[in-house]
Amino acid sequence: MYCAFYGLRESPFRITPDPRFLYPSERHREAVESLRFGVVQRAGFMVLVGDVGSGKTTVCRRVLTELPSEVETALVLNPGLNGNQMVRAILNDLGVTPRGRDRLALIEQLNAHLLAAARAGKTVAVFIDEAQGLAPETMEQVRLLSNLETDEDKLLQIVLAGQPELSRRLSSDAFRQLRQRVMVHCRLGPLTLEEARAYVEHRLHVAGAPVEGLFDERAIRLLQKAAGGVPRLLNKLCDRALLAGYATRSPRIGIEEARRAAAELEAVR
């Protein structure tokens, strides 16, 4: 609707985790680099933590796009799986057809695939999103998968991405063994005002904005504060502000459009 009016090729503030739109704030950049390094170096267990809407899934997808071709990957998006289902989901995403439903047989099948990949000089990594929702039995199965190794390397690199509850769960005695295996731990935080300003400009640029400064400074300040620095909320606010600007045919998004967007978002919370 507003894309043609503002000269955009596509909507810049969709909330889908498109890695093209990831703005590399300091914490997001560090997370991408740390996870990519950990996978390539076969660190074993890695953890990415952030509040709802902080960009965890987008970071994971960005890492997936930047890994070298010799890395095989699986992405598990359903935290409600039991132990058997988790192993089957990993096999499926690696392109391996699971044989049967016996857990031992499934793990042997996964181990055989991992050993073959290692002999071919490949690394295998599994990204599990919303990992704070894993049942204790499934979490224990994930831990046991980290036992698949040779004398030199971990055969399976596991990235757990989740909300702060994941860190709290890992700090409990019940998951002490898993916690001790975590070699990389990244935490995402809210965007500062400066980062929010750059974030908005970055997404507009990726979407093909013909000019800079479409959002004026007062609008950015209000939207960053209303969103609490949370990228997903900032996306929603900026999208609504563009709609408000389009409705009044405003060439720039100013304080009035920002106020209207903030009021609309507050009304639906």
Buried (B, 14 or more C-beta within 10 A) or exposed (E): EBBEBBEBEEBBBBEEBBBEBBBBBEBBBBBBBBBBEBBBBBBBBBBBBBBEBBBBBBBBBBBBEBBEEEBBBBBBEEBEBBBBBBBBBBBEBBEBEBEEEEBEEBBEBBBEBBEEBBEEEBBBBBBBBBBBBBBEEBBBBBBBBBEBBEEEEBBBBBBBBBBBEBBEBBEEEEBEEBBEBBBBBBBBBBBBEEBBBBBBBBBBEBBEBEEEEBBBEBBBBBBBEBBEBBBBBBBBBBBBBBBBBBEEEBEEBBBBBBBBBBEBBEEEE
